[in-house]
């Protein structure tokens, strides 16, 4: 038990507000904090860097689909992907407007605040 | 930015969407907002289980029988007028959804109804393979999208209700992406923000179930009720680590298959603490939670501090049929149910307390309504399984109808100076200086969750509750010194700041009411007062006064009209 607690998982996260100008930041997360990439991201926000932006809601039920990101180059849910022994790279979802860090614009167009003001 | 609407609905889960549909249906313009995504954030989409309604498709049943079961589970404390409304109108709402194509499981040409703990007959409808919540959310979302007079906004965070001369007239919100304040003038307001399970480190809630509506209502001057009653779901998943599955997923399989609950010595134990088990799965949630904790206190817990849930006595073909595709997802998590039990333990799940309303869903503030889990009272000291979605549908619909009726002919107007004050309060928080050695609101949220789990969890004592209250008050003082997040897009430290404020308001309400209730009843168990006492047959109300939160006592009302029937 104690052996696995001491091991760390390594996440390289693409950060910034522009994809081209983004930079990778590496974080170490104790293995004991949970099994999924989302658990690791939530732990980083609470314990290391609250400024990391990541969208999530249902946390581990695999129903809200808000935590969709690019993990090692593949589109995946952060909540269903296990952290592994090898360092993993996490980047924002491609094909959507990047807002910041791992957050992209996945809000349906008619549910945007801007739509409300245009409509009035 | 300024917006005008007839009815403002805060929270876009089942209660909020039902309210929006009902209000629009009788001619109101509706603005439906959610701090996450419409129909995707919140608790509804996570509901894996069943919905209780006396539609009597499976066996003879009646709203009166549903009411009787609800009241029995509530340990004497249900607001019977609300529970009656729930039982009487739930069938109509189930049929609304059926007509909209939700896909209730069927057999022999009728909607299939199954038994769930605390119900006297098979009464609970569902969509198969853990899809009840997603199917309900998707179906309501489609309906909402089709209505021309419902405007929807995702990622809009409401921080303050605007009350003018005792009447709710709208809200100040900010856009989560940009932080820009949005002034919403509304003729009536419906709070449909769900519960507060995120207050606890072990919870089955989505990240946005922080109790926003309780805090908004309290700060607007409305009264809350029954805040000490937090429901702990007894068999939340504990070990081995399960990735990508809801921790409360075991429940539907227990009632399909009858999984056995065993202690660390592989003995059945629920009987020992006054329940019934033997794979029958009929004991209510408060009782099973109590039994699991008591076994652990006696040194007979499972290795991770819970109980075993075993399906090993069930034939593999039968398991595969009942679990469907879920069994493969379990396999990917290294769980083979034919060979091993899993470990389960109580987990914060639902809140019985909430905004005090009458049967028209009116709060004590004019023009302010509540719906769904945000409402307090209908479930008493322990909610009957299957009633959460029913109350979201019924109370949502009712709140929508009533809020729209109030909005019609009741123009709201908010003066420029009131708006200026609200916006300033929001903006001044951004200008707070950052102290390098201060913790972030983000880290304080996880500390608060740990504090609540340890000291205001399923088992409570005077000493632990008093300790928690001191911690909460200390944290409230600290919060005022903490700056809102930096500028820039999607600053979650900004939402974390407001989430922490909301969570602290709720934590204080739960703890204060729990301190006063010196007895054990339903989900509120006091180790120092283990008996249920008649003198506590009533409700603590909480309201915000100038000098702080004030508690008031409301004796339990007998539902005289109901008794005569």
Interface residues (C-beta under 8 A of the other chain):
Chain A: X17 X34 X35 X36 X45 X46 X47 X50 X51 X53 X54 X55 X56 X57 X58 X59 X60 X61 X62 X63 X64 X65 X66 X77 X79 X80 X81 X82 X99 X100 X101 X103 X105 X106 X107 X108 X110 X111 X112 X113 X116 X117 X119 X120
Chain B: X1 X3 X31 X36 X37 X38 X40 X41 X42 X45 X46 X48 X133 X134 X145 X151 X152 X153 X154 X155 X156 X175 X177 X182 X205 X206 X207 X208 X241 X242 X243 X244 X245 X246 X247 X440 X441 X442 X443 X445 X446 X485 X486 X488 X489 X490 X491 X492 X493 X496
